[in-house]
Every structure is written in C-alpha cells, then in structure tokens.
Amino acid sequence: VYDEFFFFLLAVRHLKEKRQNIRSPFHVEKQEECRRLLKDLPYRLTNAQLRTLEEVLGDLKSGSVMNRLIQGDVGSGKTIIAVLALLAVCENGYQGALMVPTEVLARQHYESVAELFAAHGVEKEVVLITGSMTAKEKRLAYEKVASHEADIIIGTHALIQEKVVYDNLALVITDEQHRFGVRQREIFAEKGRHPHILVMSATPIPRTLAIILYGDLDISVVDEVPAKRLPVKNCVVNTGYRNKAYAFIENEVKNGHQAYVICPLVEEVEGMETENATDYVKKLRQIFPEEIQLGLLHGQMKPAQKNKVMEAFMKNEVQVLVATTVVEVGVNVPNATVMMIENAERFGL
C-alpha cells in the first residue's frame, strides 16, 4: 500500500511539475475592467474572496498556465470570483468558459452574469449552451462562439462536444468539480491551446486529501462566509419528532419560504425499511393543506422533467420539494430555508 501511494503521489507531482513549466500563450495583463466591476459591486468581498481573487489574477498574469482549485462552502462566494476572472480574460481579447453540472444551474448563472454586466455597463457578450436547446439555438450559439462574438460561454458539458469551436479560449472554469472527471477536464483543456484552468468545489475535503486528489493543482480556500449570514442550525431527531417537523415546515411555507425533503430511495425496495421519494410525496399530500404545492425530483426522471420541476421550485410554484440526492448539485434557491433529511444514517457527512 505504501508503495502504491508513493508512486501515485510521485506521478501527480510529476504531472504538476510538467504543467508548471508550460508557458501560457495568454497574457492577462489588463485588468482595469475587472477591478472596476469589483469596486462597483453592491457588496464588499470577504478577505478570503479577495485573497483568492488576487491568487487567480496573479496566476493569469504570471505567464505560466494556471491550474487552480478553489474550495469553499456553499454560499462562500466562489462564483463571483469566477465571473471576475472571466471578465479579466475577455478584457484582454480572449474567450472564457464556465462549465456547470446541470442545465438549470447553467441558465441561472447565465442570467445572473448577463444582469450583472448590464447593470454595471460591462459590454461583453455572454452566451448559453445546454443540451436541451433547439438545433437552431445551438447553431446560433456555436456561430457566436466561433466568430468570437461571444466573450463568455456558460453551459453544461455540452460545452465540450466537438461541434463547439472556440476562437481564442484562454480560461476554462469547471464548477462542482467532483461532478466532472479528470478526463473531462482534459477534453475541455484541449479545446484551446493550453488554456488557464480553474476548478471550483464546495465538497468539503480535508486539505491533505485535496492535495492528494488534486495534487496537480494549486489550492485556494475560501474559508469565510459573507457578513450578516446566520449560521446553519443542524439537529438530529428520531422519527417520533416527525409531526413537529411537518408543522415547522408548514409554518415556514406560510411565512413565504420553501423546504426540501430528502429521501434515500426513488421508490419502494422490498426488505428495506427506508423512505422513498415517490410514496413520501403521496404521504405528505395527506398531511399538508391543499394550498401547499409539492414537487417530486429524482434521478430516473428525464432531464426535461427535472428542469421543469427545478424551475417551478425556483419560482416558488412548488413550496415543498421531495427529492433524492439529485439536488446535491443544486441551484440557488435562497428562499428555501429548511431541509429535512429522512434516513440520514444512509448518507455520509
């Protein structure tokens, strides 16, 4: 075992040294527009965000190819760092791309970046590419990317299909890195001539493990949450507490909020005494008043169905979403204030 680990780490170290010596054809010298947007933001970035941003901008300027992992909890503000890095790249006449695991999240990022740019007078073209777009929409998007009319491209793994030809791709960002393998990262990198690579993960892995798994990357940790954020309260209760929990959820919904209920299984499995999402929705329909809309989401649904349910939840047309772990790579629904997890012992930390 010792030998195996030793050789593994040696290989990773070799990979890192090989990569560190790669000179980058993309020099991101100009950063005025990026700094101006940073100043104009309606909030001040935390010190951890500013430190990470400086590390990223420093890498982009260094003349070597960036390979960096940004690790930080959900809500610590990794996305804004990604957006500022993309802007810095565009300012220097290059293209940047952001790849996320789900279509709903891609669309959400696309809309929020477009809004942010419009609000602050940033004249950069942002384009969305996802699998469920029509052939015509895709063709238009591909043309914009190839002709460099598009500066920033946001999308799902549709971004790495062969039909997408980039004009001058200098920065590749993958969000929720654990959803993309090393191979996908490499395919993406091959879309350009040694583009800078930034990967982001909210999966809390100990630093030592991060160094082993992502040993070929430099690591930035965003270890502060923005001011005025209240801490999350976690409590573990037995099944006798269920009715109280339901009453609590109902009360939150009455106050205009939303809730998730997570079950380990999609449907009943013989001999397993675990909750399943399909039956759970039926059960909740009898418990909650009629005006509370319930939604069901699981991995066996077709992508279009999943998107429809998630969009309904984002718009608060569904107040309580019963789901399996497919929601772990979720979207930003700030209005959801409670998550109730059934059979929590079946999930890891």
C-alpha positions in Angstrom: 0.0 0.0 0.0 2.8 2.3 0.9 4.5 1.7 -2.5 1.2 2.3 -4.4 0.6 5.6 -2.6 4.2 6.6 -3.1 4.1 6.0 -6.9 0.7 7.7 -7.1 2.0 10.8 -5.4 5.1 10.7 -7.4 3.1 10.6 -10.6 0.9 13.5 -9.5 4.0 15.5 -8.6 5.5 14.8 -12.0 2.3 15.9 -13.6 2.3 19.1 -11.6 6.0 19.9 -12.5 5.4 19.2 -16.1 2.4 21.6 -16.1 4.1 24.3 -14.1 6.7 24.6 -16.9 4.1 25.2 -19.6 4.2 28.8 -20.7 0.9 30.3 -21.4 0.1 31.9 -24.8 -2.4 34.0 -23.0 -1.1 37.0 -21.0 -3.8 38.7 -19.0 -2.1 41.9 -18.3 -5.0 44.4 -18.5 -7.3 44.1 -15.5 -8.9 47.5 -15.2 -12.4 46.5 -16.2 -12.3 43.6 -13.8 -11.1 45.8 -11.0 -13.8 48.4 -11.8 -16.6 45.8 -11.6 -15.1 44.7 -8.3 -15.3 48.2 -6.9 -18.9 48.7 -8.2 -20.3 45.6 -6.7 -23.1 46.3 -4.2 -21.3 44.4 -1.5 -17.7 44.1 -0.4 -16.0 40.8 -1.0 -14.7 39.0 2.1 -11.0 38.9 2.8 -10.9 35.2 1.8 -12.6 36.1 -1.5 -10.2 39.0 -2.2 -7.2 36.8 -1.3 -8.4 34.1 -3.7 -9.2 36.6 -6.5 -5.6 38.0 -6.2 -4.2 34.5 -6.4 -6.2 33.8 -9.6 -5.4 37.2 -11.2 -1.7 36.7 -10.3 -1.8 33.3 -12.0 -3.4 34.8 -15.1 -0.7 37.4 -15.3 2.3 35.1 -14.5 3.0 33.8 -18.0 2.5 30.2 -16.9 -0.6 28.1 -17.3 -2.9 28.4 -14.3 -4.1 25.1 -12.7 -6.0 26.1 -9.6 -8.7 24.6 -7.3 -10.9 27.0 -5.4 -12.5 25.2 -2.5 -15.2 26.9 -0.3 -18.5 26.1 1.3 -21.8 26.7 -0.5 -22.5 30.4 -0.2 -18.9 31.5 0.4 -18.9 33.3 -2.9 -16.8 31.3 -5.4 -19.0 32.2 -8.4 -18.3 36.0 -8.3 -14.5 35.2 -8.3 -15.1 33.1 -11.4 -17.0 35.9 -13.1 -14.3 38.4 -12.3 -11.6 36.1 -13.7 -13.7 35.5 -16.9 -14.0 39.3 -17.3 -10.3 39.8 -16.9 -9.7 37.3 -19.7 -12.2 38.9 -22.0 -10.7 42.3 -21.4 -7.5 41.1 -22.9 -9.3 39.9 -26.1 -9.7 36.2 -25.2 -12.7 34.0 -24.5 -13.6 32.3 -21.2 -15.9 29.4 -20.5 -17.8 28.2 -17.3 -19.0 24.6 -17.2 -21.6 23.5 -14.6 -23.2 20.2 -14.0 -26.9 21.0 -14.6 -28.9 22.9 -17.1 -30.9 24.8 -14.5 -27.7 26.0 -12.8 -26.2 26.9 -16.2 -29.2 29.0 -17.1 -29.2 30.6 -13.6 -25.6 31.6 -13.9 -26.1 32.9 -17.5 -29.0 35.1 -16.4 -27.2 36.5 -13.3 -24.0 37.2 -15.2 -25.9 39.0 -18.0 -27.9 41.0 -15.5 -24.7 41.9 -13.5 -22.9 43.1 -16.7 -26.0 45.1 -17.9 -26.3 46.8 -14.5 -22.7 47.9 -14.4 -22.2 48.8 -18.1 -19.9 45.9 -18.9 -20.1 45.4 -22.7 -19.3 41.7 -23.0 -21.4 39.1 -24.8 -22.5 36.1 -22.7 -23.8 33.0 -24.4 -25.5 29.9 -23.0 -25.0 26.4 -24.4 -27.0 23.5 -23.0 -28.1 20.1 -24.3 -31.8 20.8 -24.4 -31.6 23.9 -26.6 -33.1 23.5 -30.1 -30.9 22.8 -33.1 -31.4 26.4 -34.3 -30.5 27.9 -30.9 -27.4 25.7 -30.7 -26.3 26.7 -34.2 -26.6 30.4 -33.4 -24.7 30.0 -30.2 -21.9 27.9 -32.0 -21.6 30.7 -34.6 -21.2 33.4 -32.0 -18.5 31.3 -30.2 -16.6 30.5 -33.4 -16.7 34.1 -34.6 -15.7 35.4 -31.1 -18.9 37.5 -31.0 -19.3 35.6 -27.7 -16.8 36.6 -25.0 -18.1 34.4 -22.1 -19.7 31.0 -22.7 -21.7 29.3 -19.9 -23.1 25.9 -20.1 -23.2 22.2 -19.2 -20.9 19.5 -20.6 -22.4 20.5 -23.9 -19.5 23.0 -24.0 -17.0 20.2 -24.6 -18.8 18.5 -27.6 -16.9 18.5 -30.8 -19.3 20.9 -32.5 -18.2 23.7 -30.2 -15.2 25.5 -31.8 -13.7 28.3 -29.7 -11.9 31.2 -31.3 -9.4 32.0 -28.6 -10.2 30.1 -25.4 -7.9 31.3 -22.6 -9.8 30.3 -19.4 -11.8 27.2 -18.6 -13.7 27.0 -15.3 -15.5 23.9 -14.0 -17.9 24.3 -11.1 -18.7 21.5 -8.7 -15.5 19.7 -9.8 -16.5 16.4 -8.2 -19.1 16.0 -11.0 -16.5 16.2 -13.7 -13.7 13.7 -14.0 -10.1 14.4 -14.8 -10.8 13.2 -18.4 -13.5 15.8 -18.9 -11.2 18.5 -17.6 -8.6 17.4 -20.2 -11.0 17.3 -23.1 -12.0 20.9 -22.1 -8.4 22.0 -22.0 -7.8 20.5 -25.4 -10.4 22.9 -26.8 -7.8 25.6 -26.6 -4.1 25.9 -26.8 -3.2 25.3 -23.1 -6.0 27.5 -21.6 -5.8 28.5 -17.9 -7.8 26.1 -15.8 -9.8 26.9 -12.7 -11.9 24.3 -10.9 -14.3 25.0 -8.1 -15.6 22.7 -5.4 -17.9 23.1 -2.5 -17.3 19.5 -1.4 -15.5 19.8 2.0 -12.5 17.7 1.6 -9.6 17.9 4.1 -6.7 19.8 2.8 -4.4 16.7 2.8 -6.9 14.8 0.7 -7.3 17.7 -1.6 -3.5 17.8 -2.2 -3.6 14.1 -3.0 -6.6 14.1 -5.3 -5.8 17.4 -7.0 -2.1 17.2 -6.5 -1.5 18.8 -9.9 -3.4 21.9 -8.9 -2.6 24.9 -6.7 -5.2 25.3 -4.0 -7.1 28.4 -2.8 -9.5 28.0 0.2 -12.4 30.5 0.6 -12.8 30.0 4.4 -15.1 32.9 5.3 -18.8 33.5 4.6 -20.1 36.9 3.8 -21.1 39.1 6.7 -24.7 39.0 8.0 -25.0 35.3 7.2 -26.6 33.4 10.0 -25.1 30.1 10.9 -27.0 27.0 9.7 -28.7 25.1 12.5 -28.4 21.3 12.3 -30.3 18.9 14.5 -30.8 15.2 14.5 -34.1 13.8 15.8 -35.8 10.5 15.9 -38.9 9.6 13.9 -41.2 10.5 16.8 -40.4 14.1 16.0 -41.8 13.9 12.5 -45.1 15.7 13.2 -43.3 18.6 14.8 -41.0 18.8 11.8 -44.0 18.8 9.4 -45.6 21.6 11.5 -42.4 23.5 11.4 -42.2 23.2 7.6 -45.8 24.2 7.2 -45.2 27.3 9.2 -42.1 28.2 7.2 -44.2 27.9 4.0 -46.9 30.1 5.5 -44.3 32.7 6.0 -43.5 32.6 2.3 -40.5 30.2 2.5 -39.8 26.8 0.9 -38.4 23.5 2.0 -36.6 20.4 0.7 -37.4 16.8 2.0 -34.6 14.4 1.0 -35.2 10.6 0.8 -32.6 8.0 0.0 -34.7 5.9 -2.5 -36.7 6.7 -5.6 -39.3 4.0 -5.0 -40.0 1.2 -2.6 -37.4 -1.6 -2.4 -38.5 -4.9 -0.8 -37.0 -5.7 2.5 -35.6 -2.2 3.0 -37.1 0.0 5.7 -36.2 3.3 4.2 -38.3 6.2 3.0 -38.7 6.5 -0.8 -39.5 9.8 -2.5 -42.4 8.5 -4.6 -44.5 7.3 -1.7 -43.4 10.2 0.5 -45.0 12.8 -1.7 -48.3 10.9 -1.5 -48.0 10.8 2.3 -47.3 14.5 2.5 -50.3 15.3 0.3 -52.5 13.9 3.1 -50.6 15.8 5.8 -50.2 19.3 4.3 -53.1 21.6 3.4 -54.1 21.7 -0.2 -52.6 25.2 -0.9 -49.0 23.9 -0.3 -47.7 22.6 -3.7 -45.5 19.6 -3.6 -42.9 18.6 -6.2 -41.0 15.3 -6.8 -37.5 15.1 -8.2 -35.3 12.1 -8.7 -32.5 10.7 -11.0 -34.8 8.5 -13.1 -36.8 11.4 -14.5 -35.9 12.7 -17.9 -33.7 15.9 -18.0 -36.6 18.0 -19.3 -38.9 16.9 -16.5 -36.2 17.6 -13.9 -35.6 21.0 -15.3 -39.3 21.7 -15.2 -39.6 20.7 -11.5 -36.5 22.7 -10.5 -37.7 25.8 -12.4 -41.1 25.5 -10.6 -39.3 25.3 -7.3 -37.1 28.3 -8.2 -40.2 30.4 -9.0 -41.9 29.2 -5.7 -44.7 27.5 -7.7 -43.7 24.4 -5.7 -43.2 25.0 -2.0 -42.0 21.6 -0.7 -39.7 19.6 -2.9 -39.4 15.9 -2.1 -36.2 14.7 -3.8 -33.4 12.1 -3.8 -29.7 13.2 -3.7 -30.0 14.6 -7.3 -30.5 18.0 -5.7 -27.0 18.0 -4.2 -25.7 19.8 -7.2 -28.4 22.3 -7.0 -29.4 25.7 -7.9 -29.5 28.8 -5.8 -32.9 28.9 -4.1 -32.3 31.4 -1.3 -36.0 31.2 -0.4 -35.7 27.6 0.8 -35.0 27.8 4.5 -35.4 24.1 5.6 -34.0 20.8 4.5 -35.4 17.7 6.2 -33.4 14.5 5.5 -35.0 11.1 6.1 -32.8 8.1 7.0 -29.9 10.5 7.4 -27.8 7.5 8.5 -27.8 6.4 4.9 -25.8 9.5 3.8 -22.2 10.3 4.6 -21.1 13.5 6.2 
